[in-house]
Amino acid sequence: RPEVLGPADAPDGATGDRGDGVPQGHLVAVAGHRPPELGGYDPNPVADRVRTKLAEILAATLSIRPDLVVLTGLGLGAEQLGAEAATEAAVPYVAVLAFPSQDSVWPQASRARYGALLAGAAGQVVVQARAPATKAQAGAALARRDAWLARHADEAVVVWDRRDPAVGRLARSFQEALGETEVWLLEP
């Protein structure tokens, strides 16, 4: 290639190197309800339906964005369903953890599922290096993780029944950061 032409143009929407450990690609965050709003902690039809819908959304997005990467906090509920749906749709996912050992207070079965999903992640981002000492500190760390996701994602899918105010605030934070058209609201 002749030097007089200069560097090649980047395609529209190219993500490039974002720095700060941010994965490359078209980043879609998955967040939302915890297990009680998704049919419970055990396998159930509501969670299965949400996982299937998430996989359909991700597969459709992958068909137009081959550089698709899912961002998930791997928390219990929608975040773990997002990782499972990504696997089902053959989309890599990155675990964006609020802090190390975030599963330390969970029951053993939940910890085992988390460990398997963490092992299947294409990468990890840990937002806060130290584990919190109190529930209030854990809540603040999770809020910082959610803010990180809103800053770095290109799109988001929020699993929300349109009643829970905490998930509603999360959905609005994604809409404010990304624009309403870049946020899917998926009802369980």
C-alpha atoms as a printed R data frame, in Angstrom:
    type eleno elety resid chain resno       x       y      z
1   ATOM     1    CA   ARG     A     1   0.000   0.000  0.000
2   ATOM     2    CA   PRO     A     2   1.509   3.376 -0.931
3   ATOM     3    CA   GLU     A     3   2.478   5.520  2.079
4   ATOM     4    CA   VAL     A     4   0.890   8.623  0.537
5   ATOM     5    CA   LEU     A     5  -2.565   7.176  1.183
6   ATOM     6    CA   GLY     A     6  -2.179   7.338  4.979
7   ATOM     7    CA   PRO     A     7  -3.828   4.983  7.438
8   ATOM     8    CA   ALA     A     8  -6.917   3.018  6.501
9   ATOM     9    CA   ASP     A     9 -10.272   4.409  7.560
10  ATOM    10    CA   ALA     A    10 -11.983   2.617 10.432
11  ATOM    11    CA   PRO     A    11 -15.396   1.193  9.593
12  ATOM    12    CA   ASP     A    12 -18.439   2.989 11.014
13  ATOM    13    CA   GLY     A    13 -18.999   2.024 14.619
14  ATOM    14    CA   ALA     A    14 -15.506   0.625 15.087
15  ATOM    15    CA   THR     A    15 -14.737   0.433 18.754
16  ATOM    16    CA   GLY     A    16 -10.963   0.242 18.649
17  ATOM    17    CA   ASP     A    17  -8.860   0.329 21.788
18  ATOM    18    CA   ARG     A    18 -10.952   1.883 24.551
19  ATOM    19    CA   GLY     A    19  -8.233   1.656 27.196
20  ATOM    20    CA   ASP     A    20  -8.762   1.146 30.943
21  ATOM    21    CA   GLY     A    21  -9.259  -2.594 30.482
22  ATOM    22    CA   VAL     A    22 -12.449  -2.063 28.482
23  ATOM    23    CA   PRO     A    23 -13.034  -4.954 26.078
24  ATOM    24    CA   GLN     A    24 -13.012  -4.264 22.371
25  ATOM    25    CA   GLY     A    25 -16.056  -4.865 20.216
26  ATOM    26    CA   HIS     A    26 -19.690  -3.803 20.236
27  ATOM    27    CA   LEU     A    27 -20.506  -4.049 23.942
28  ATOM    28    CA   VAL     A    28 -23.978  -4.994 25.167
29  ATOM    29    CA   ALA     A    29 -24.592  -4.956 28.923
30  ATOM    30    CA   VAL     A    30 -27.175  -7.332 30.393
31  ATOM    31    CA   ALA     A    31 -28.701  -6.454 33.762
32  ATOM    32    CA   GLY     A    32 -31.974  -6.511 35.641
33  ATOM    33    CA   HIS     A    33 -33.994  -8.503 38.130
34  ATOM    34    CA   ARG     A    34 -32.745 -10.916 40.762
35  ATOM    35    CA   PRO     A    35 -34.109 -14.487 41.038
36  ATOM    36    CA   PRO     A    36 -37.257 -13.756 43.105
37  ATOM    37    CA   GLU     A    37 -38.685 -11.718 40.193
38  ATOM    38    CA   LEU     A    38 -37.561 -14.377 37.707
39  ATOM    39    CA   GLY     A    39 -39.384 -17.361 39.168
40  ATOM    40    CA   GLY     A    40 -36.959 -18.182 41.988
41  ATOM    41    CA   TYR     A    41 -33.489 -19.569 42.533
42  ATOM    42    CA   ASP     A    42 -34.128 -23.027 41.072
43  ATOM    43    CA   PRO     A    43 -34.592 -23.742 37.346
44  ATOM    44    CA   ASN     A    44 -38.049 -22.567 36.290
45  ATOM    45    CA   PRO     A    45 -40.107 -21.573 33.223
46  ATOM    46    CA   VAL     A    46 -39.795 -17.803 33.813
47  ATOM    47    CA   ALA     A    47 -35.985 -17.892 33.898
48  ATOM    48    CA   ASP     A    48 -35.954 -20.256 30.906
49  ATOM    49    CA   ARG     A    49 -38.160 -17.860 28.926
50  ATOM    50    CA   VAL     A    50 -35.966 -14.850 29.809
51  ATOM    51    CA   ARG     A    51 -32.779 -16.753 28.872
52  ATOM    52    CA   THR     A    52 -34.330 -17.756 25.527
53  ATOM    53    CA   LYS     A    53 -35.419 -14.164 24.767
54  ATOM    54    CA   LEU     A    54 -31.963 -12.862 25.682
55  ATOM    55    CA   ALA     A    55 -30.329 -15.447 23.404
56  ATOM    56    CA   GLU     A    56 -32.644 -14.417 20.544
57  ATOM    57    CA   ILE     A    57 -31.772 -10.729 21.014
58  ATOM    58    CA   LEU     A    58 -28.047 -11.507 21.151
59  ATOM    59    CA   ALA     A    59 -28.165 -13.793 18.098
60  ATOM    60    CA   ALA     A    60 -30.008 -11.109 16.097
61  ATOM    61    CA   THR     A    61 -27.503  -8.461 17.188
62  ATOM    62    CA   LEU     A    62 -24.599 -10.770 16.335
63  ATOM    63    CA   SER     A    63 -25.931 -11.106 12.782
64  ATOM    64    CA   ILE     A    64 -25.383  -7.368 12.232
65  ATOM    65    CA   ARG     A    65 -22.530  -6.827 14.731
66  ATOM    66    CA   PRO     A    66 -20.049  -9.708 14.392
67  ATOM    67    CA   ASP     A    67 -17.827  -8.002 16.996
68  ATOM    68    CA   LEU     A    68 -20.550  -8.348 19.663
69  ATOM    69    CA   VAL     A    69 -19.420  -8.873 23.269
70  ATOM    70    CA   VAL     A    70 -21.764  -9.161 26.258
71  ATOM    71    CA   LEU     A    71 -20.914  -7.385 29.505
72  ATOM    72    CA   THR     A    72 -22.391  -8.962 32.627
73  ATOM    73    CA   GLY     A    73 -21.843  -8.474 36.335
74  ATOM    74    CA   LEU     A    74 -22.609 -12.188 36.877
75  ATOM    75    CA   GLY     A    75 -24.917 -11.354 39.770
76  ATOM    76    CA   LEU     A    76 -27.725 -13.751 40.586
77  ATOM    77    CA   GLY     A    77 -30.662 -13.401 38.201
78  ATOM    78    CA   ALA     A    78 -30.671 -11.542 34.885
79  ATOM    79    CA   GLU     A    79 -26.889 -11.060 34.844
80  ATOM    80    CA   GLN     A    80 -26.207 -14.798 35.004
81  ATOM    81    CA   LEU     A    81 -29.009 -15.495 32.533
82  ATOM    82    CA   GLY     A    82 -27.247 -13.018 30.225
83  ATOM    83    CA   ALA     A    83 -24.014 -15.021 30.408
84  ATOM    84    CA   GLU     A    84 -25.888 -18.262 29.718
85  ATOM    85    CA   ALA     A    85 -27.766 -16.658 26.814
86  ATOM    86    CA   ALA     A    86 -24.495 -15.350 25.383
87  ATOM    87    CA   THR     A    87 -23.067 -18.865 25.474
88  ATOM    88    CA   GLU     A    88 -26.204 -20.212 23.793
89  ATOM    89    CA   ALA     A    89 -25.930 -17.549 21.052
90  ATOM    90    CA   ALA     A    90 -22.159 -18.131 20.606
91  ATOM    91    CA   VAL     A    91 -21.353 -14.599 21.796
92  ATOM    92    CA   PRO     A    92 -18.365 -14.047 24.093
93  ATOM    93    CA   TYR     A    93 -19.076 -12.430 27.437
94  ATOM    94    CA   VAL     A    94 -16.914 -10.459 29.828
95  ATOM    95    CA   ALA     A    95 -17.532 -10.581 33.572
96  ATOM    96    CA   VAL     A    96 -17.565  -7.048 34.978
97  ATOM    97    CA   LEU     A    97 -17.269  -7.673 38.705
98  ATOM    98    CA   ALA     A    98 -18.024  -5.043 41.322
99  ATOM    99    CA   PHE     A    99 -15.311  -6.468 43.589
100 ATOM   100    CA   PRO     A   100 -13.369  -9.723 44.117
101 ATOM   101    CA   SER     A   101 -15.206 -12.702 45.608
102 ATOM   102    CA   GLN     A   102 -18.609 -11.086 45.172
103 ATOM   103    CA   ASP     A   103 -20.107 -14.561 45.575
104 ATOM   104    CA   SER     A   104 -18.643 -15.136 49.059
105 ATOM   105    CA   VAL     A   105 -21.989 -14.720 50.872
106 ATOM   106    CA   TRP     A   106 -23.999 -16.877 48.442
107 ATOM   107    CA   PRO     A   107 -25.128 -20.481 49.044
108 ATOM   108    CA   GLN     A   108 -22.822 -23.209 47.721
109 ATOM   109    CA   ALA     A   109 -25.010 -24.063 44.704
110 ATOM   110    CA   SER     A   110 -25.076 -20.404 43.630
111 ATOM   111    CA   ARG     A   111 -21.313 -20.161 44.122
112 ATOM   112    CA   ALA     A   112 -20.745 -23.235 41.939
113 ATOM   113    CA   ARG     A   113 -22.887 -21.800 39.125
114 ATOM   114    CA   TYR     A   114 -21.075 -18.456 39.434
115 ATOM   115    CA   GLY     A   115 -17.684 -20.193 39.324
116 ATOM   116    CA   ALA     A   116 -18.607 -22.069 36.155
117 ATOM   117    CA   LEU     A   117 -19.851 -18.882 34.477
118 ATOM   118    CA   LEU     A   118 -16.767 -16.953 35.569
119 ATOM   119    CA   ALA     A   119 -14.557 -19.699 34.124
120 ATOM   120    CA   GLY     A   120 -16.462 -19.444 30.820
121 ATOM   121    CA   ALA     A   121 -15.982 -15.691 30.502
122 ATOM   122    CA   ALA     A   122 -13.777 -14.367 27.704
123 ATOM   123    CA   GLY     A   123 -12.350 -11.866 30.189
124 ATOM   124    CA   GLN     A   124 -12.816 -10.119 33.506
125 ATOM   125    CA   VAL     A   125 -12.927  -6.526 34.661
126 ATOM   126    CA   VAL     A   126 -12.867  -5.926 38.429
127 ATOM   127    CA   VAL     A   127 -14.132  -2.421 39.155
128 ATOM   128    CA   GLN     A   128 -13.056  -2.244 42.816
129 ATOM   129    CA   ALA     A   129  -9.900  -4.080 43.912
130 ATOM   130    CA   ARG     A   130 -10.923  -4.631 47.548
131 ATOM   131    CA   ALA     A   131 -13.879  -6.598 48.834
132 ATOM   132    CA   PRO     A   132 -16.291  -4.441 50.862
133 ATOM   133    CA   ALA     A   133 -16.513  -4.880 54.636
134 ATOM   134    CA   THR     A   134 -20.207  -3.979 55.009
135 ATOM   135    CA   LYS     A   135 -23.478  -4.354 53.118
136 ATOM   136    CA   ALA     A   136 -23.518  -0.586 52.547
137 ATOM   137    CA   GLN     A   137 -20.045  -0.732 50.997
138 ATOM   138    CA   ALA     A   138 -21.142  -3.683 48.838
139 ATOM   139    CA   GLY     A   139 -24.149  -1.681 47.617
140 ATOM   140    CA   ALA     A   140 -21.911   1.273 46.775
141 ATOM   141    CA   ALA     A   141 -19.518  -1.026 44.892
142 ATOM   142    CA   LEU     A   142 -22.401  -2.481 42.881
143 ATOM   143    CA   ALA     A   143 -23.561   1.047 42.015
144 ATOM   144    CA   ARG     A   144 -20.042   1.886 40.780
145 ATOM   145    CA   ARG     A   145 -20.061  -1.292 38.679
146 ATOM   146    CA   ASP     A   146 -23.425  -0.330 37.173
147 ATOM   147    CA   ALA     A   147 -22.068   3.151 36.382
148 ATOM   148    CA   TRP     A   148 -19.012   1.549 34.732
149 ATOM   149    CA   LEU     A   149 -21.318  -0.569 32.566
150 ATOM   150    CA   ALA     A   150 -23.382   2.475 31.552
151 ATOM   151    CA   ARG     A   151 -20.212   4.409 30.641
152 ATOM   152    CA   HIS     A   152 -18.674   1.672 28.518
153 ATOM   153    CA   ALA     A   153 -21.545  -0.263 26.922
154 ATOM   154    CA   ASP     A   154 -22.811   0.534 23.437
155 ATOM   155    CA   GLU     A   155 -26.217  -1.024 24.148
156 ATOM   156    CA   ALA     A   156 -27.984  -2.618 27.101
157 ATOM   157    CA   VAL     A   157 -30.691  -5.180 27.731
158 ATOM   158    CA   VAL     A   158 -32.449  -4.660 31.057
159 ATOM   159    CA   VAL     A   159 -34.783  -7.384 32.312
160 ATOM   160    CA   TRP     A   160 -37.474  -5.384 34.088
161 ATOM   161    CA   ASP     A   161 -41.116  -5.952 34.995
162 ATOM   162    CA   ARG     A   162 -41.700  -2.168 34.857
163 ATOM   163    CA   ARG     A   163 -42.710  -2.201 38.529
164 ATOM   164    CA   ASP     A   164 -39.504  -2.607 40.549
165 ATOM   165    CA   PRO     A   165 -38.175   0.925 41.227
166 ATOM   166    CA   ALA     A   166 -34.522  -0.116 41.674
167 ATOM   167    CA   VAL     A   167 -34.392  -1.864 38.301
168 ATOM   168    CA   GLY     A   168 -36.303   1.079 36.823
169 ATOM   169    CA   ARG     A   169 -33.562   3.440 38.015
170 ATOM   170    CA   LEU     A   170 -30.959   1.130 36.469
171 ATOM   171    CA   ALA     A   171 -32.852   1.120 33.151
172 ATOM   172    CA   ARG     A   172 -33.076   4.920 33.207
173 ATOM   173    CA   SER     A   173 -29.350   5.238 33.919
174 ATOM   174    CA   PHE     A   174 -28.603   3.143 30.833
175 ATOM   175    CA   GLN     A   175 -31.082   5.201 28.776
176 ATOM   176    CA   GLU     A   176 -29.482   8.457 29.919
177 ATOM   177    CA   ALA     A   177 -25.975   7.211 29.129
178 ATOM   178    CA   LEU     A   178 -26.712   5.381 25.869
179 ATOM   179    CA   GLY     A   179 -29.945   6.887 24.562
180 ATOM   180    CA   GLU     A   180 -33.366   5.258 24.746
181 ATOM   181    CA   THR     A   181 -33.017   3.534 21.376
182 ATOM   182    CA   GLU     A   182 -29.924   1.657 22.587
183 ATOM   183    CA   VAL     A   183 -31.631   0.054 25.601
184 ATOM   184    CA   TRP     A   184 -33.866  -3.011 25.306
185 ATOM   185    CA   LEU     A   185 -36.422  -3.407 28.105
186 ATOM   186    CA   LEU     A   186 -37.260  -7.095 28.396
187 ATOM   187    CA   GLU     A   187 -40.207  -8.077 30.588
188 ATOM   188    CA   PRO     A   188 -39.864 -11.418 32.391
